[in-house]
């Protein structure tokens, strides 16, 4: 499934929603829903470590972990993707809902910033925090889409990070329910953009 919607008056950004295995995505960067150690785990994290091979663990050991809401980059090693952006989403039960939302949005924003820093132009995200971390999928999908659109629509030169030059963003659902939630979140954002175009 694909969806394209206006990010600004004179630019279109393709947002793609796919159901499948993120480790097979032939993009510049994939995002790993990691834990704070960055040393591998279950779910998407474990699958990425297995597919990338043992050199990934060696690289991750040198990074000194990662805080919740932050992101760090490594090479992709044996993956089709050139880069892996490791980010840590919140455990839903550990925070108040608004805190969890803010940390999840930060994980997406920082992943975009890291992707821009290494020169990636295409990026694939899993549904961060919606597995064992328990973040409700519909809420997580809305946060994800809003955070990515906000990060990509930032004017050049705003803040300490370079404006991202991302040409395609893939949201990779691990199930039909995740795919449906992500697709619905994009549709809602498309409607808002049409009603309130950027100036």
C-alpha positions as CSV (number, residue, x, y, z in Angstrom):
1,X,0.0,0.0,0.0
2,X,1.2,3.5,-0.7
3,X,0.2,7.0,0.2
4,X,1.5,10.3,-1.0
5,X,0.4,13.6,0.6
6,X,1.6,17.2,0.5
7,X,4.2,18.1,3.1
8,X,4.4,21.7,1.9
9,X,2.8,23.7,-0.9
10,X,5.5,22.8,-3.4
11,X,6.8,19.4,-2.3
12,X,5.4,15.9,-2.2
13,X,6.9,13.2,0.0
14,X,6.0,9.6,-0.7
15,X,5.1,7.7,2.5
16,X,4.9,3.9,1.9
17,X,3.2,1.4,4.2
18,X,4.2,-2.2,3.7
19,X,3.7,-5.4,5.6
20,X,6.7,-7.6,5.8
21,X,10.3,-8.1,7.0
22,X,12.2,-4.9,7.5
23,X,15.6,-6.7,7.2
24,X,14.9,-7.3,3.5
25,X,14.2,-3.6,2.7
26,X,16.6,-2.3,0.0
27,X,16.7,1.3,1.3
28,X,19.6,3.5,2.5
29,X,18.8,3.0,6.1
30,X,16.5,0.8,8.2
31,X,15.6,1.7,11.8
32,X,16.1,-0.9,14.6
33,X,13.7,-0.8,17.5
34,X,16.5,-1.5,20.0
35,X,16.9,-1.7,23.7
36,X,19.1,0.7,25.7
37,X,22.1,-1.6,25.6
38,X,22.0,-1.9,21.7
39,X,23.3,-5.4,22.2
40,X,20.4,-7.2,20.6
41,X,17.2,-8.7,21.9
42,X,14.0,-10.1,20.6
43,X,11.6,-9.1,17.9
44,X,12.8,-6.7,15.3
45,X,16.0,-6.1,17.2
46,X,17.0,-9.7,17.2
47,X,16.0,-10.2,13.6
48,X,18.2,-7.3,12.5
49,X,21.2,-8.5,14.5
50,X,20.8,-12.0,13.0
51,X,20.5,-10.7,9.5
52,X,23.3,-8.2,9.7
53,X,25.8,-10.7,11.2
54,X,28.3,-10.6,14.1
55,X,30.0,-7.4,13.0
56,X,26.9,-5.5,14.0
57,X,27.3,-6.5,17.7
58,X,30.9,-5.5,17.6
59,X,29.9,-2.0,16.3
60,X,27.1,-1.7,18.8
61,X,29.4,-2.4,21.7
62,X,31.4,0.7,20.8
63,X,28.4,3.0,21.0
64,X,27.9,2.8,24.8
65,X,24.2,2.2,24.7
66,X,21.4,4.6,23.8
67,X,18.9,6.5,25.9
68,X,15.2,6.2,25.4
69,X,14.1,8.6,22.6
70,X,17.6,8.9,21.2
71,X,19.2,7.2,18.1
72,X,22.6,6.1,16.9
73,X,23.9,4.8,13.6
74,X,26.0,1.8,12.4
75,X,26.7,0.3,9.1
76,X,24.3,-2.2,7.7
77,X,26.8,-5.0,7.2
78,X,25.1,-8.0,5.6
79,X,21.7,-6.2,5.2
80,X,20.6,-4.7,1.9
81,X,20.4,-1.4,3.7
82,X,23.7,0.5,4.0
83,X,22.9,1.9,7.4
84,X,21.1,0.8,10.6
85,X,19.7,3.6,12.8
86,X,19.2,2.2,16.3
87,X,16.6,3.9,18.4
88,X,15.0,3.1,21.7
89,X,11.3,3.6,22.1
90,X,9.5,3.8,25.4
91,X,8.0,0.9,27.4
92,X,4.3,1.9,27.5
93,X,3.8,0.9,31.1
94,X,6.7,2.9,32.4
95,X,5.4,6.3,31.6
96,X,2.3,8.5,31.6
97,X,0.7,8.4,28.1
98,X,1.8,12.0,27.2
99,X,5.4,11.1,28.3
100,X,5.4,8.0,26.2
101,X,4.1,9.9,23.2
102,X,6.9,12.5,23.5
103,X,9.6,9.8,23.8
104,X,8.2,7.8,20.9
105,X,8.1,11.0,18.8
106,X,11.7,11.7,19.8
107,X,12.8,8.3,18.7
108,X,11.3,8.9,15.2
109,X,12.7,12.4,15.0
110,X,16.2,11.4,16.1
111,X,16.2,8.6,13.6
112,X,15.5,11.0,10.8
113,X,18.3,13.2,12.0
114,X,20.7,10.4,12.2
115,X,19.7,9.2,8.7
116,X,20.3,12.7,7.4
117,X,23.7,12.8,9.1
118,X,24.9,9.7,7.3
119,X,23.5,10.8,4.0
120,X,20.6,8.4,3.8
121,X,17.7,9.5,1.5
122,X,15.4,6.5,1.9
123,X,14.5,5.0,5.3
124,X,12.3,2.2,6.6
125,X,10.8,2.2,10.1
126,X,9.3,-0.6,12.1
127,X,6.4,0.1,14.4
128,X,8.6,1.2,17.3
129,X,7.6,0.2,20.8
130,X,4.4,-1.8,19.7
131,X,5.8,-5.2,20.3
132,X,6.9,-6.4,23.8
133,X,7.0,-2.7,24.9
134,X,3.2,-2.6,24.7
135,X,2.6,0.8,23.1
136,X,-1.0,0.7,21.6
137,X,-0.6,0.3,17.8
138,X,-3.2,2.9,16.8
139,X,-1.8,5.5,19.1
140,X,1.8,4.6,18.1
141,X,1.0,4.9,14.4
142,X,-0.4,8.4,14.8
143,X,2.6,9.5,16.8
144,X,5.0,8.0,14.2
145,X,3.4,9.6,11.2
146,X,3.1,13.0,12.9
147,X,6.7,12.9,14.1
148,X,8.1,11.9,10.7
149,X,6.1,14.6,8.8
150,X,7.2,17.3,11.3
151,X,10.8,16.3,11.1
152,X,10.8,16.3,7.3
153,X,8.9,19.6,7.0
154,X,11.4,21.5,9.1
155,X,12.8,24.6,7.4
156,X,16.5,24.4,6.4
157,X,18.9,25.6,9.0
158,X,16.4,25.2,11.9
159,X,18.1,23.8,15.0
160,X,21.5,22.1,15.3
161,X,20.8,19.3,12.8
162,X,20.9,19.6,9.0
163,X,17.5,19.7,7.2
164,X,16.9,16.1,6.1
165,X,17.0,15.3,2.4
166,X,14.8,12.2,2.7
167,X,13.0,11.2,-0.5
168,X,11.0,8.2,0.7
169,X,9.9,6.8,4.1
170,X,8.6,3.3,4.5
171,X,6.6,2.3,7.5
172,X,6.9,-1.5,7.8
173,X,4.1,-3.3,9.7
174,X,4.8,-6.6,11.3
175,X,1.1,-7.6,11.0
176,X,-2.1,-6.7,9.1
177,X,-3.2,-4.8,12.2
178,X,-0.1,-2.7,12.3
179,X,-0.3,-2.0,8.5
180,X,-3.9,-0.9,8.8
181,X,-3.1,1.4,11.7
182,X,-0.2,3.0,9.9
183,X,-2.3,3.4,6.7
184,X,-5.1,5.1,8.7
185,X,-2.7,7.4,10.4
186,X,-1.3,8.6,7.0
187,X,-4.8,9.1,5.7
188,X,-5.7,11.3,8.7
189,X,-2.5,13.3,8.2
190,X,-3.2,13.7,4.5
191,X,-6.7,15.2,5.3
192,X,-5.1,17.7,7.8
193,X,-2.5,18.7,5.2
194,X,-5.3,19.3,2.6
195,X,-7.4,21.4,5.1
196,X,-4.4,23.3,6.4
197,X,-1.6,23.5,3.8
198,X,1.8,24.8,4.8
199,X,2.5,28.4,4.2
